[in-house]
């Protein structure tokens, strides 16, 4: 699945810990189980926080990419 294949997007750019994960926690509830949420962030702490969020709450981290100034995550919502 490519970075452009998703159903819903969360733009957390410019926000810092813990805001991106707090927004993710709320936004994932708007995504149907099995659908994909793309998260865009600029906070490096998301590289630690978002994989843990997925692991603990049963969501699948499909892809994680880092560009020069942005972090992209594709998360498939679990049941």
C-alpha positions as CSV (number, residue, x, y, z in Angstrom):
1,X,0.0,0.0,0.0
2,X,1.4,3.3,-1.0
3,X,1.5,6.5,1.0
4,X,-1.3,7.9,-1.2
5,X,-3.7,5.0,-0.5
6,X,-5.8,5.9,2.5
7,X,-9.4,6.6,3.5
8,X,-9.1,9.4,6.1
9,X,-6.2,11.8,7.0
10,X,-5.1,13.4,10.2
11,X,-2.8,16.4,9.8
12,X,-0.8,16.8,13.0
13,X,2.0,18.9,11.5
14,X,3.3,21.6,13.8
15,X,2.0,19.9,16.9
16,X,4.2,18.5,19.7
17,X,3.9,15.6,22.1
18,X,1.3,14.7,23.4
19,X,-1.0,16.4,20.9
20,X,-0.5,14.2,17.8
21,X,-1.3,11.0,19.7
22,X,-4.2,12.7,21.5
23,X,-5.7,13.7,18.1
24,X,-5.0,10.3,16.7
25,X,-6.8,8.7,19.6
26,X,-9.9,10.8,18.7
27,X,-9.6,10.5,14.9
28,X,-9.2,6.8,14.7
29,X,-12.8,6.5,16.1
30,X,-14.0,8.2,12.9
31,X,-12.4,5.4,10.8
32,X,-14.4,2.2,10.1
33,X,-12.6,-1.0,11.2
34,X,-10.3,-2.2,8.4
35,X,-10.1,1.2,6.8
36,X,-6.8,3.2,6.6
37,X,-5.9,6.5,8.3
38,X,-2.9,8.5,7.2
39,X,-1.2,10.7,9.8
40,X,1.1,13.5,8.8
41,X,3.3,14.9,11.6
42,X,6.5,16.9,12.2
43,X,7.2,15.9,15.8
44,X,10.0,13.3,15.9
45,X,8.5,11.8,19.1
46,X,5.7,10.3,16.9
47,X,8.3,7.8,15.6
48,X,8.1,6.3,19.1
49,X,4.5,7.2,20.1
50,X,2.5,6.1,17.1
51,X,3.9,2.6,16.8
52,X,3.2,2.1,20.5
53,X,-0.3,3.5,20.2
54,X,-1.0,1.0,17.4
55,X,0.5,-1.9,19.3
56,X,-1.4,-1.3,22.5
57,X,-4.8,-0.5,20.9
58,X,-4.7,-3.3,18.3
59,X,-4.3,-1.2,15.1
60,X,-2.0,-2.2,12.3
61,X,0.9,0.2,11.4
62,X,1.0,-0.5,7.7
63,X,3.7,1.9,6.7
64,X,6.0,4.5,8.4
65,X,8.0,7.0,6.3
66,X,10.3,9.9,7.1
67,X,11.0,12.7,4.7
68,X,13.2,15.7,5.4
69,X,10.7,17.5,7.5
70,X,7.7,15.2,7.9
71,X,6.7,11.8,9.2
72,X,4.0,9.8,7.5
73,X,2.1,6.9,9.0
74,X,-0.6,4.5,7.5
75,X,-2.7,2.9,10.1
76,X,-5.3,0.3,9.5
77,X,-8.0,0.4,12.2
78,X,-8.4,-2.7,14.1
79,X,-11.7,-4.2,15.3
